[in-house]
Amino acid sequence: MKESEFPPAFERSSMSIPLSVQNYLDAQNINYGVEHNPQLMPITHIGNEDKLDLACVARLVLLKDELGKVQVIFPKNCLLDISAVNELLGRELRAINNDDLSAFGEDSQLEQTPAIPLLENFPLLADNQLFTTDEVFLESGIANTYVKLNQEQFRKTLGNADLAKFSEPIEPILKQLLATDDEQDLTNAVKNFTTLRIKSRLDETLEIPPLPDSADRIIKLRVDANATVEDLAKVVEMDPSLAAQVVSWASSPFYSAPGEIRSIEDAIVRVLGFDLVINLALGLALGKSLSLPKDGPQGITPYWDQAVLTAVTMDQLGKLIPPAARPTSGLTYLSGLLNNFGYLILAHIFPPHFSLISRYAEANSHTASNIIDRHVLGVSREQIGSWLMNMWNLPKEIVTALRWQHTPNYQGEYSQYANLLCVTNQLLSPHLSHYGPLDPLPNELFERLQLDQEEAKLVLEKILEKSDDLKAMSQELSKN
């Protein structure tokens, strides 16, 4: 596409690029343009000429091992295959945190790693899939600002880079996730990546810890239409650790309860309510069944911090939906609390490969975790988590929410839970240290939920104002 043919969204911006990038391009005598805030085409989008195809967008990641650093550049519509890079180079490289810009000197304008090989002392590896388009847009180091080059000028920036194919297109992986047999995928992954002996039943094969007694009792209580506050209090009190957590929860400044919380019944009646306590208690009991993994991706928000924030946010967003269309409050809370439970199961079933998945996540901060899981194992944490929730006879709303939380166009049974969790995840993304894209949500999703976007943002702001209180609550959970 010639410059004159670009739609209005691509008109030349007067916004500058980082000085270090500008100096590099000028020193190499490279002719370039600058584009600010183009509309990027979604991974699965086909044939919309008004948006920039991610195949044209170049991304650079810095890798390192004990031998030194390596720069790799590849298309943004692809997954960086860290195993392929290490095999090509005979190294044991892993990604440097994308926020660690110290390698680029003291350019205060840099907000992120630029897709410009500024570090001339380090080897450069370029993916040859970048040479299939007429023009290439390089991430400039400033969010949403790109350096536009034709192929001739782009090749000049690469100098003597080694060329190879070491990234995998994301779209085919995503399509596999959308049309798949979850149990068969999980069985295949167990066969291919573990030494577990395959038995007639998958739950027996996986050696998942049995459902905690407290969780089993709570599940039975959930389906008892005649259950009372006293019944719930008795069940919670049978597990001293769980009882202490519920009281601690109700005593948190987040809920601003007057006076001292003296008992489980007090916590239920005066502060939290029956539905919240029964679903909170169930989530906490399930969380105790698996330990937190030791070798997760660097710098991510701790598991329980993310779980609590997601639970509270999803529950509060649900209350903005008109009553006739509103999902059940307790189930929205539990969906949020368990949203990443598959992460724990992944680490439990596939410990060596969990470490590899963490390395892929560090190298692919532009890519959702389910894409990485699928590429490495052939099954995602969402598939595993929802399968286990179903095995444990949790409500179908929870099963659906966990399975389809990254699919904004999902419209199957109980879709409002999956859709609401999808909205929650994306609204929280800028406020969490995690890996994955910050894709804008389609307006149709909010319309389908009957959720006002501006009201949702205001609710989120109020929740984030109490983030310290929420973190204190989550730290109590991480002790167990």
SEFISE-245347 format. One line per field, with one value per residue (C-alpha): residue number from 1; x, y, z. Coordinates in Angstrom, 2 decimals, padded with zeros to 5 digits. Layout:
n: NUM|...
x: X|...
y: Y|...
z: Z|...
***
This chain:
n: 1|2|3|4|5|6|7|8|9|10|11|12|13|14|15|16|17|18|19|20|21|22|23|24|25|26|27|28|29|30|31|32|33|34|35|36|37|38|39|40|41|42|43|44|45|46|47|48|49|50|51|52|53|54|55|56|57|58|59|60|61|62|63|64|65|66|67|68|69|70|71|72|73|74|75|76|77|78|79|80|81|82|83|84|85|86|87|88|89|90|91|92|93|94|95|96|97|98|99|100|101|102|103|104|105|106|107|108|109|110|111|112|113|114|115|116|117|118|119|120|121|122|123|124|125|126|127|128|129|130|131|132|133|134|135|136|137|138|139|140|141|142|143|144|145|146|147|148|149|150|151|152|153|154|155|156|157|158|159|160|161|162|163|164|165|166|167|168|169|170|171|172|173|174|175|176|177|178|179|180|181|182|183|184|185|186|187|188|189|190|191|192|193|194|195|196|197|198|199|200|201|202|203|204|205|206|207|208|209|210|211|212|213|214|215|216|217|218|219|220|221|222|223|224|225|226|227|228|229|230|231|232|233|234|235|236|237|238|239|240|241|242|243|244|245|246|247|248|249|250|251|252|253|254|255|256|257|258|259|260|261|262|263|264|265|266|267|268|269|270|271|272|273|274|275|276|277|278|279|280|281|282|283|284|285|286|287|288|289|290|291|292|293|294|295|296|297|298|299|300|301|302|303|304|305|306|307|308|309|310|311|312|313|314|315|316|317|318|319|320|321|322|323|324|325|326|327|328|329|330|331|332|333|334|335|336|337|338|339|340|341|342|343|344|345|346|347|348|349|350|351|352|353|354|355|356|357|358|359|360|361|362|363|364|365|366|367|368|369|370|371|372|373|374|375|376|377|378|379|380|381|382|383|384|385|386|387|388|389|390|391|392|393|394|395|396|397|398|399|400|401|402|403|404|405|406|407|408|409|410|411|412|413|414|415|416|417|418|419|420|421|422|423|424|425|426|427|428|429|430|431|432|433|434|435|436|437|438|439|440|441|442|443|444|445|446|447|448|449|450|451|452|453|454|455|456|457|458|459|460|461|462|463|464|465|466|467|468|469|470|471|472|473|474|475|476|477|478|479|480
x: 000.00|001.47|001.52|-001.07|-003.43|-003.41|-006.80|-007.18|-006.12|-002.64|-002.02|001.49|001.84|004.02|004.80|008.50|010.15|012.72|015.97|018.06|015.91|016.02|019.80|020.24|018.07|019.75|023.22|022.28|020.88|017.51|014.41|011.42|007.99|006.30|002.78|000.99|-001.88|-002.88|-005.81|-004.22|-005.96|-006.96|-005.13|-008.16|-009.25|-009.41|-009.75|-010.26|-008.19|-008.74|-006.55|-002.87|-002.13|000.01|002.06|003.53|004.42|007.88|008.62|012.05|012.83|016.11|017.27|020.17|022.06|025.45|027.13|025.50|022.57|020.90|018.34|015.53|013.02|009.85|006.27|003.79|001.19|003.52|004.62|008.36|009.42|012.09|012.93|013.54|015.84|017.85|018.12|019.29|021.94|022.87|022.10|019.89|018.44|015.51|013.83|014.85|011.85|010.34|010.18|013.92|015.26|018.63|020.40|019.39|021.12|019.45|016.90|014.05|011.60|011.72|008.59|009.17|011.70|011.94|011.99|015.16|018.50|020.10|022.48|025.07|027.38|024.87|023.97|020.70|018.43|015.60|012.62|012.35|008.54|009.10|010.06|006.65|005.02|005.70|006.21|007.21|006.13|008.67|007.63|009.38|009.77|006.77|003.41|001.27|003.96|005.66|008.55|007.37|009.89|009.78|011.53|014.76|015.10|014.06|016.82|019.31|018.34|019.12|022.72|024.39|021.60|021.21|017.94|015.81|012.25|011.80|008.28|004.87|001.73|-000.79|-004.01|-003.89|-003.21|-006.15|-008.46|-007.47|-008.51|-011.93|-012.77|-011.48|-012.30|-010.99|-010.80|-009.09|-006.60|-005.79|-005.41|-003.06|-000.99|-000.68|000.44|002.95|004.42|004.23|005.20|001.77|000.22|-002.99|-005.97|-009.56|-010.60|-008.74|-009.25|-007.54|-004.70|-003.93|-003.52|-005.24|-005.48|-008.94|-011.47|-010.90|-013.53|-014.48|-015.01|-017.10|-019.32|-019.73|-020.65|-023.38|-024.60|-024.73|-027.40|-029.47|-032.35|-033.07|-029.52|-029.32|-026.70|-026.24|-025.60|-022.98|-021.31|-021.03|-019.42|-016.90|-016.08|-015.15|-012.02|-010.17|-007.98|-010.98|-012.88|-009.97|-009.80|-013.52|-013.35|-010.22|-012.01|-015.02|-012.72|-010.89|-011.09|-012.32|-015.77|-015.73|-017.73|-018.45|-017.20|-015.37|-016.29|-016.77|-017.91|-018.55|-022.26|-021.37|-019.25|-022.11|-025.04|-023.45|-020.83|-020.45|-023.80|-024.65|-023.89|-020.53|-019.36|-020.40|-018.64|-015.65|-015.28|-015.51|-012.88|-010.54|-011.03|-010.27|-007.23|-005.77|-005.87|-002.92|000.28|001.51|004.17|007.75|008.95|006.32|007.06|009.15|007.41|003.78|001.16|001.02|-001.68|-003.95|-003.56|-004.85|-007.59|-009.02|-008.94|-010.64|-013.31|-014.20|-014.18|-016.28|-018.80|-019.12|-019.39|-022.15|-024.18|-024.21|-026.16|-029.97|-031.63|-033.42|-030.13|-027.84|-025.77|-025.88|-023.60|-022.06|-021.23|-019.61|-017.43|-016.42|-015.75|-013.37|-011.68|-011.06|-010.37|-006.73|-007.09|-005.89|-002.50|-002.14|-003.25|-000.88|002.04|000.83|000.43|003.27|006.00|008.98|006.91|005.38|008.85|009.11|005.69|006.94|009.95|007.64|005.42|008.40|009.39|005.84|004.28|002.14|000.50|-002.28|-001.38|-003.81|-001.96|001.35|-000.11|-001.58|001.67|003.79|001.40|-001.51|-003.94|-004.59|-004.96|-008.54|-009.35|-007.75|-009.33|-012.85|-012.50|-011.57|-014.37|-016.76|-015.25|-015.73|-019.38|-019.09|-021.86|-021.89|-021.69|-018.22|-017.13|-018.20|-016.68|-013.27|-013.26|-014.31|-012.97|-010.62|-013.23|-015.19|-017.54|-018.60|-022.40|-023.13|-024.96|-024.05|-022.18|-022.86|-020.44|-017.69|-018.32|-018.28|-015.03|-013.58|-014.48|-013.08|-009.78|-009.28|-010.25|-007.79|-004.97|-003.32|-003.29|-001.68|001.88|001.28|001.96|-000.60|-002.05|-004.05|-006.60|-009.58|-012.91|-015.60|-018.55|-020.87|-019.62|-020.73|-024.02|-024.61|-024.03|-026.08|-023.07|-022.26|-018.54|-018.19|-019.95|-017.68|-014.59|-015.86|-016.48|-012.99|-011.49|-013.23|-011.99|-008.42|-008.53|-008.81|-006.14|-004.00|-006.88|-007.44|-003.75|-003.78|-006.69|-004.93|-001.75|-003.73|-004.72|-001.18|-000.07|-002.02
y: 000.00|003.37|006.24|008.17|005.21|005.09|005.80|008.74|006.63|006.43|010.08|011.21|012.20|015.07|013.21|012.53|009.20|008.56|010.42|007.25|005.73|008.90|009.16|005.53|005.89|009.14|007.67|004.76|007.22|005.49|007.13|006.58|007.81|007.99|006.71|007.39|005.36|003.31|000.93|-002.48|-005.43|-008.20|-011.50|-013.24|-010.32|-010.87|-008.33|-005.00|-002.50|000.22|-001.49|-002.27|-005.97|-007.15|-009.13|-005.73|-004.82|-005.78|-006.53|-006.86|-008.89|-008.93|-012.35|-013.25|-016.14|-016.51|-015.90|-012.51|-010.81|-011.45|-009.30|-011.05|-009.32|-010.95|-010.14|-009.15|-011.57|-014.40|-016.19|-016.06|-019.70|-019.46|-023.15|-022.68|-019.72|-021.68|-024.62|-022.36|-020.67|-023.51|-021.28|-021.25|-017.78|-016.26|-012.89|-009.74|-008.00|-005.70|-002.92|-003.15|-000.51|-000.07|-001.77|001.15|003.84|006.92|007.83|009.03|008.92|005.13|003.53|000.02|-001.96|-000.46|-002.80|-001.06|-002.89|-000.09|-002.43|-002.89|-004.89|-007.73|-010.28|-009.77|-012.55|-011.57|-013.73|-014.04|-013.78|-010.02|-009.83|-010.82|-007.35|-004.19|-002.09|-002.77|-000.85|-000.99|-000.38|002.89|002.60|004.88|003.18|003.27|005.03|003.23|003.81|003.04|001.64|000.08|-003.25|-001.75|000.61|-002.09|-004.40|-001.57|-001.40|-005.09|-004.81|-008.21|-009.89|-013.65|-014.62|-017.63|-018.67|-018.87|-017.61|-019.21|-017.43|-017.01|-017.23|-021.00|-021.68|-019.52|-021.29|-024.62|-023.31|-022.29|-025.64|-028.37|-031.34|-030.26|-033.68|-035.20|-032.33|-032.81|-036.57|-036.04|-033.55|-036.02|-038.75|-036.50|-034.53|-036.62|-040.07|-040.60|-043.95|-043.47|-044.97|-045.44|-042.17|-038.93|-037.69|-040.84|-040.43|-036.84|-037.62|-034.36|-034.01|-034.98|-032.25|-030.91|-032.02|-028.42|-027.76|-030.91|-029.85|-026.35|-027.69|-029.82|-026.84|-024.67|-026.89|-027.09|-024.67|-024.75|-023.97|-021.31|-018.95|-021.33|-024.24|-022.28|-021.08|-024.67|-025.84|-022.99|-023.44|-027.08|-025.81|-023.47|-022.02|-021.27|-019.76|-017.46|-016.29|-015.51|-013.48|-011.71|-010.95|-009.44|-007.40|-005.84|-002.04|-002.77|-003.58|-000.82|-002.90|-001.11|-002.81|-006.08|-009.23|-011.80|-014.91|-016.52|-015.76|-012.15|-012.04|-013.50|-011.52|-008.15|-007.80|-010.28|-011.96|-015.62|-015.82|-014.11|-016.22|-019.54|-018.78|-017.17|-020.17|-022.54|-020.62|-020.55|-024.25|-025.13|-022.87|-024.85|-028.06|-027.02|-025.19|-022.07|-022.82|-021.78|-020.96|-018.68|-015.83|-013.03|-009.96|-011.07|-010.05|-012.73|-015.34|-014.40|-010.64|-011.13|-013.56|-011.28|-008.17|-010.04|-011.46|-008.11|-006.31|-008.90|-008.94|-005.15|-004.92|-007.51|-005.24|-002.57|-004.88|-004.42|-006.88|-008.85|-009.65|-009.64|-012.76|-014.22|-012.21|-015.13|-016.91|-013.83|-013.53|-017.19|-017.03|-014.16|-015.82|-019.03|-017.40|-018.50|-021.79|-023.60|-021.96|-023.98|-027.20|-026.64|-026.41|-029.49|-031.77|-030.54|-029.25|-029.28|-027.83|-025.22|-023.72|-023.67|-022.00|-019.32|-018.67|-018.36|-015.92|-013.72|-013.62|-013.04|-010.29|-009.44|-012.87|-014.30|-017.17|-019.60|-019.23|-020.04|-023.00|-024.41|-024.03|-025.72|-028.39|-028.62|-027.62|-024.37|-023.59|-022.49|-025.90|-027.66|-025.39|-025.67|-029.44|-029.81|-027.50|-029.74|-032.87|-031.32|-030.58|-026.83|-024.79|-024.74|-020.95|-021.26|-023.93|-021.74|-018.55|-020.15|-021.87|-018.94|-015.93|-014.93|-015.21|-011.93|-013.23|-016.34|-016.54|-020.08|-021.14|-019.05|-016.66|-013.68|-015.12|-015.71|-012.31|-010.50|-012.21|-011.24|-007.59|-007.78|-009.25|-006.58|-003.66|-004.88|-005.64|-002.19|-002.36|-005.80|-006.92|-009.74|-011.00|-010.72|-008.20|-005.13|-005.48|-003.11|-004.80|-004.64|-002.36|-005.26|-007.10|-004.31|-004.04|-007.77|-007.57|-004.35|-002.88|000.82|001.29|004.58|003.26|000.22|002.43|004.46|001.30|000.09|003.39|003.06|-000.50|000.45|003.19|000.37|-001.81|-001.75|-003.20|-005.89|-006.74|-007.17|-009.58|-011.59|-011.82|-013.61|-016.20|-016.73|-017.78|-021.01
z: 000.00|-001.00|001.46|-000.51|-000.21|003.57|005.17|007.60|010.60|009.07|008.30|009.14|012.78|013.89|017.10|017.51|018.10|020.84|020.29|020.35|017.60|015.53|015.87|014.83|011.73|010.72|011.21|008.94|006.37|006.46|004.99|007.24|008.17|011.55|012.19|015.45|016.86|013.81|014.15|014.44|012.84|015.28|014.85|013.37|011.19|007.45|004.69|006.49|004.54|007.15|009.70|009.84|009.46|012.37|009.85|008.87|012.46|013.71|017.34|018.95|022.05|023.95|025.08|027.33|028.85|030.51|027.13|026.63|024.90|021.55|019.71|017.83|015.58|014.26|013.10|015.80|014.48|015.46|018.60|019.29|019.52|022.20|021.80|018.08|018.75|021.29|018.93|016.09|018.20|020.54|023.52|026.63|026.15|027.99|027.59|029.40|030.94|028.31|030.91|031.60|029.22|030.91|028.00|025.77|027.80|029.23|026.57|028.80|025.88|025.65|027.10|025.76|023.77|020.26|017.26|016.12|016.55|018.57|020.38|017.65|019.91|020.24|017.56|015.68|014.45|012.07|011.16|007.38|007.56|007.92|004.25|002.87|003.02|001.02|004.14|007.71|010.81|013.62|017.22|018.00|021.76|022.36|022.72|019.57|017.54|014.65|012.28|008.74|006.26|002.84|002.47|001.13|004.08|006.53|005.33|005.85|009.53|009.90|008.72|008.92|010.83|010.59|008.91|009.85|010.64|014.41|015.03|014.54|013.24|016.04|014.04|013.34|017.03|018.04|015.61|017.15|020.56|019.29|017.71|019.95|022.18|025.58|027.18|024.15|024.03|027.70|027.25|024.31|026.29|029.17|026.75|025.02|027.89|031.06|032.26|033.81|033.09|031.13|032.93|031.85|033.48|032.89|036.45|037.75|035.26|036.25|039.94|040.87|044.66|045.89|046.48|050.01|052.51|053.21|049.49|049.14|052.03|050.60|047.15|048.74|050.72|047.58|046.02|049.20|048.72|052.45|053.60|056.30|057.65|060.57|058.18|056.30|059.49|060.75|057.50|057.49|061.17|060.57|058.78|061.21|058.48|056.29|059.21|060.03|056.43|056.24|059.45|058.21|054.95|056.69|058.94|056.01|055.62|052.09|053.50|056.14|058.62|061.92|065.06|065.54|063.62|066.39|064.53|061.15|061.52|062.22|059.06|057.01|058.39|059.04|056.31|053.48|052.97|052.41|048.67|048.91|051.86|050.36|047.08|048.74|051.05|048.10|046.16|049.15|049.82|046.20|046.23|049.11|047.06|044.87|045.76|043.99|041.34|042.02|038.50|037.00|034.58|036.05|037.39|037.15|039.70|042.44|041.91|044.82|044.23|040.71|041.78|044.48|042.31|039.47|041.79|043.33|039.99|038.17|041.00|041.05|037.26|037.34|039.61|036.87|034.55|034.60|037.03|034.33|032.59|035.63|036.37|039.88|042.15|044.01|040.77|039.26|042.36|042.24|038.49|039.08|042.05|040.09|036.72|036.62|038.50|035.38|035.99|039.21|037.54|034.62|037.04|038.92|035.89|033.66|036.01|033.58|030.76|033.05|033.34|029.54|029.26|031.66|029.41|026.39|028.30|029.12|025.44|024.18|026.25|023.20|023.22|025.39|027.71|026.07|022.75|024.45|026.35|023.16|021.23|023.90|025.21|022.80|025.57|027.45|031.15|030.45|028.99|031.96|034.56|033.16|032.76|036.43|037.58|035.66|037.23|040.66|039.81|040.11|038.47|034.67|034.84|036.40|033.92|030.99|032.38|032.84|029.46|027.27|029.22|026.38|023.62|023.42|020.72|022.66|022.68|023.88|027.03|030.11|027.83|030.11|032.68|030.13|028.53|031.86|032.86|029.47|030.11|033.64|032.45|029.81|032.05|034.68|032.24|032.35|036.16|036.52|035.93|033.51|030.03|027.27|024.82|025.79|023.02|022.98|023.64|020.95|021.67|020.85|023.92|026.25|024.37|024.69|028.44|028.72|030.50|030.19|029.46|031.28|034.38|034.27|034.23|037.19|039.21|038.39|039.55|042.91|043.33|042.46|045.08|047.62|046.02|049.18|051.19|048.57|048.53|052.30|051.92|049.22|051.26|053.94|051.35|050.11|053.60|053.34
***
